[in-house]
Amino acid sequence: MPFLSDTLSRVKPSPTIAVTNKARELKAAGKDVIGLGAGEPDFDTPQNIKDAAKAAIDAGETKYTAVDGIPPLKDAICAKLKRDNGLTYEPAQVSVGTGGKQILYNALMATLNPGDEVIIPAPYWVSYPDMVLLAGGTPVAVECGIENSFKMTAEQLEAAITPKTKWLIFNSPSNPTGAGYSWDELKGLTEVLMRHPHVWVMTDDMYEHLVYDVFEFCTPAQVEPGLYDRTLTCNGVSKAYAMTGWRIGYAAGPVELIAAMRKVQSQSTSNPCSVSQFAALEALNGPQDFLAPNNETFVRRRNLVVEMLNAAEGIACPTPEGAFYVYPSVAGCIGKTSAGGTVIADDEAFASALLEEEGVAVVFGAAFGLSPNFRVSYATSDEALKEACTRIQRFCAGLS
Ligand SMILES: Cc1ncc(COP(=O)(O)O)c(C=O)c1O
């Protein structure tokens, strides 16, 4: 009898965490490495949020709470969804978990049966397919190429839907591409979903506030109110509020689904950290004025990286609407040999030679389900980005 479960054998460890660890190891061994793999802002959590957490500790808010969130936080989430997205939810329709990750996982655990299919536009956030597999479902990846800015078309969605489809996982702006769907683009998808009433939408709005230039964020239940009863709107404080370590995510949706998710959470982790919930309460209710300057910094970095990567031989880098990632294609480098003698057979070989020869850590595209590309996280200093892109340019110039 094998000790480990069959389910686990279908799941791979997170490649993004693997790259971050590898870069950390090389750094610790004295190598000059620039890590562009991390999926978190380099800003500190705003002071008012930290103060709220300290006050919560001093006030003795250090005990178990209601499983899926303290009432004031649920109220704040309802207010946020109204304010930012024009969506009306009651606290009973809201669930708070340990990060956006647990929220998505709870929803999949609560709803998937063997054979159930989940449509995942690729490139995707690395955890989606594995979470679906852990929950016993079948991920159905749909490749959305660079020619349509990595966005799914209505035709692609229509073609992917079968009688077994339970969910579409939708993520805009996207990790790993930064691509954001405009209202009209999203409307194209929601029109398809309106024709298939058995398909639910799990929308991961984690990067909602990290949008640039004239782009305006929108979310499925807002674009098509007819989907309200089969949409789970997921979000969290990790990215916009620089709170990745606090571990608070949330979702709003139909009461029965939220109750089912609560059941999963009650038998796994119980409530998310009490102190973090008070911090998240301040994040949502407190001043939002730090978002604009943070976004100015992100836009500046995005523009710098896009320009420098496009100047590298063999790389094509679209300009995304949001998040803090770009997803350049290395199609022009495939088949060449690096200065260090590595044949660039695919994007994994590209990323690994780049790390070995130039000390730049990026995540290869195959990890996100669309090749040949790599993901750069530009949530790091301008100096580090300039140096990293200079090294990438040198690496590409050395290919022959
Ligand atoms: C698209 C997307 N969804 C969800 C998450 C998870 O967020 P959290 O750290 O709140 O679990 C991430 C984090 O990288 C993400 O990129």
The ligand as a Gaussian input file, in Angstrom:
#p B3LYP/6-31G(d) Opt

LIG

0 1
 C       -4.050000      35.412000      -9.348000
 C       -3.786000      35.131000      -7.916000
 N       -4.791000      34.679000      -7.154000
 C       -4.618000      34.395000      -5.863000
 C       -3.389000      34.534000      -5.265000
 C       -3.227000      34.159000      -3.824000
 O       -3.276000      35.231000      -2.997000
 P       -3.055000      35.038000      -1.436000
 O       -1.610000      35.364000      -1.175000
 O       -3.993000      36.027000      -0.818000
 O       -3.379000      33.651000      -1.064000
 C       -2.302000      34.985000      -6.018000
 C       -0.981000      35.095000      -5.405000
 O        0.050000      35.023000      -6.035000
 C       -2.519000      35.298000      -7.379000
 O       -1.520000      35.735000      -8.147000

